[in-house]
Amino acid sequence: MKLCRSLSALRRSKKNIRLAAGFFDGVHRGHQAVIRRVIRKARARGETPWIMTFDVHPLKLLQPLAAPPLLTSTEHRIRLLGSYGIRNCVILPFTRRMAAIKPENFIRRLVRNAPRLRGIAVGSNWTFGKSGAGTPELLKKLGALHDFEVDVVRPVRLQHTAISSTRIRRAVAEGKIEEAAGMLGRHFSVAGTVVTGRGIGRRLGAPTANVAIHNEVIPPDGVYAVRAAVNGRIYGGAANIGVRPTFSHGKGAKAKSRKTLEVHLFGNPPALPGRTLEVFFVKKIRAERRFAGPEALRRQIAGDIKKALKILATK
């Protein structure tokens, strides 16, 4: 993915441009429909498809207490967007100065920096400009004024209800990961950096990668069958989210409340410390619980791994 941080980058395009615009948290099936619309039209007309998005959710800056927890970090979101076929992205820094620009002036600035702009596709609930006053209807009027086409893509529905990032956040938080997968068009995933742990998993016969999670939304505590992407390869595995109660018991409130994600990968994965891992949650195996001691936990982990292998063989 080619990343640019300013609208001026669009000026350098030697071909006509078609944009998919939005924040795209989670890159769900509704977002994918917008991306597909842009790619299809761009290919048919010899244009270059681009994505236009912001680096942070506007509410994080304007109303932090009202800002939703995010399904994807910026890095994770950009990587997912690239996986759906667009290779160019302008990711705009969202600042108070940006937030104060009126919708008409934002489009005027866009057109000035992208003289070869031929079209924009957005979701039906997309807003832009000061106070979110810019609507898809206004965008159509501005498109007619500035000579670019506007596609407003209808929501994608699941069980008669529009798919949205809000709906997916709720499903993940409630542990409904299969429902979330139906809305995402893939298993829900978290991304994070592998950090050095305490070596507990290795002592129990199942070495784990300790993942510092980038996502703000994570599934409930428990043990899951997972798959993980490492250097373009996919490995099956079993993962635990929680506070490791068998080992944190008696260590104080701070230790008890510290969430961790530990992933045991099957096969022969490469050395993981320092790498970014994307972990896909396939199915929950059990809730996290405290065991009498390491030996009881060792036996349970062996059983969890067998269950994970069985689940992954069928999903």
Disulfide bonds with the S-S distance in Angstrom:
none
